[in-house]
């Protein structure tokens, strides 16, 4: 039995982490150091290959200087928009 598929909101959240990191012109290393995780963890999260804990998500959001709730809200909106445009 394989891993369960990630919820679309989680996938979008992970994509947004990468988008925000790039927008701020931050390296994996910079975000990782501020978040207290390894740089490869950031890369894996952004590519949807690692499902972070809630604490990690909050730490990464703080490292990017954006609230966790704002990222989740954006993830939900983007996911909802994708669903309505594909119907």
N, C-alpha and C positions, 0 to 999 in steps of 0.2 A: 504494500500500500504506500503510495507516494505522499508527499507533503500536500496539505490542503492549499488550495489556491488563495492568494491574498485578496482581501476585499478591495474593490476598485478605489475606495477612499484611501486605503493604506498605500496603494500603488501611487496614487496622485500625490499624497503627502511626501512620499519618498522622492518623487520627481521634483516637487517644489523645493525640497531641501537643496537639491543640486542647482536648481534655478536661482535660488536666493544666494547660494555660495558663489556662483559665477557672477551674479549681478553685483555682489560686493567685492568681486575680484579677490576672493580668498582662496588659498590652496587647501587641499585636503588636510595637510599638516596643521595649518593655522586653525581650522575649525576643530580638528581632532584635539589639539592641545587645549583649546578653550573649553571643549566639551568633556575632556577627560577620557577620551577613547582613542583607540589606535587609528591611524590614518586609513588603513585598509578597511576598517569598519565603515567609515564615511563613504568610501567608494562603493562598497558592497551595498550599503543602504540605498544610495542614489541609483544603483542599477537594479534594485529590487531583488537582490540576492541574499539579503540578511534582514530579518524581521526584528527591528529594535524593540527594546522594552520601552514602556511609557517613560521611565526615568531618563533613558537615553534620548528619547524624542524631545523631552523638555530641555535637557542639557544642550542638545544640538541647536534647538530653537534659540536658547539664550546665547549661545556662541555666535549665532547669526544676528543677534540683536533684534529678534522678532518674536512676538508672543506665540506660544504653542497654540493657544486658542485661535489666533488669527490664521495660522497655517492650516489648522484642521477645518476651520470655516471655509477657507479658500478651496481646500481639497474637496469638501462636500459640494460646494457650488460648482466647481469644475466638473465633478463626476455627474452631478445632476444635469448640467448643460450638455455633456456628452451623450447622456441617455436620451434627452429630448431631441437632439439633433440627429440621432441615428434611428429614430422611430419613423 
